[in-house]
Amino acid sequence: MRSEFTEKFQKVDDEFRKVHTRFDHNERMIGQLIHMVGEQNKANKEIRTEQNTLEHSVDILNRRQLRMEADIEALKKK
């Protein structure tokens, strides 16, 4: 009777260790994922900032081009 109890207890203990190992592994993976998401958010913010800067530069170039085209038309009319 005692050996059956010991055997069952050992099985339960082994299963607990497996679950605990999986939990630790999952916890590490979640930590890595959180870090990766943070890094991705940082990269996205940098990309958005660069994109906004480039869009602003394109707007300035477009305005200058329009101004030059208007100046060329004015010179043609003279």
C-alpha positions in Angstrom: 0.0 0.0 0.0 2.8 2.4 0.9 4.7 1.7 -2.2 1.6 2.4 -4.3 1.2 5.8 -2.6 4.9 6.5 -3.1 4.6 5.6 -6.7 1.5 7.8 -7.3 3.1 10.6 -5.4 6.2 10.3 -7.6 4.1 10.5 -10.7 2.3 13.6 -9.5 5.7 15.1 -8.5 7.1 14.3 -12.0 4.0 15.9 -13.7 4.3 18.9 -11.5 8.0 19.3 -12.5 7.0 19.0 -16.2 4.3 21.7 -15.8 6.7 23.9 -13.9 9.3 23.5 -16.6 6.8 24.4 -19.3 5.6 27.4 -17.2 9.2 28.7 -16.9 9.8 28.2 -20.6 6.5 30.0 -21.5 7.4 32.8 -19.1 10.7 33.3 -20.7 9.1 33.3 -24.2 6.5 35.9 -23.1 9.3 38.1 -21.8 11.1 37.8 -25.1 8.0 38.6 -27.0 7.3 41.6 -24.8 10.9 42.8 -25.5 10.5 42.2 -29.3 7.2 44.1 -29.4 8.8 47.0 -27.6 11.7 47.0 -30.0 9.2 46.8 -32.9 7.2 49.8 -31.5 10.4 51.8 -31.2 11.4 51.0 -34.8 7.9 51.9 -36.0 8.1 55.2 -34.2 11.5 56.0 -35.9 10.0 55.0 -39.3 7.0 57.2 -38.8 9.2 60.1 -37.8 11.4 59.6 -40.9 8.3 59.3 -43.1 6.9 62.5 -41.7 10.2 64.3 -42.4 10.3 62.9 -45.9 6.7 63.9 -46.6 7.4 67.4 -45.4 10.5 67.6 -47.7 8.4 66.4 -50.6 5.8 69.0 -49.9 8.4 71.7 -49.9 9.9 70.4 -53.2 6.4 70.3 -54.8 5.8 73.9 -53.8 9.1 75.0 -55.2 8.4 73.1 -58.4 5.0 74.8 -58.7 6.6 78.2 -58.1 9.3 77.5 -60.7 6.6 76.4 -63.2 4.7 79.6 -62.5 7.9 81.7 -63.0 8.6 79.9 -66.3 5.1 80.6 -67.6 5.4 84.2 -66.5 8.8 84.5 -68.4 7.2 82.9 -71.5 4.5 85.5 -71.5 7.0 88.4 -71.5 
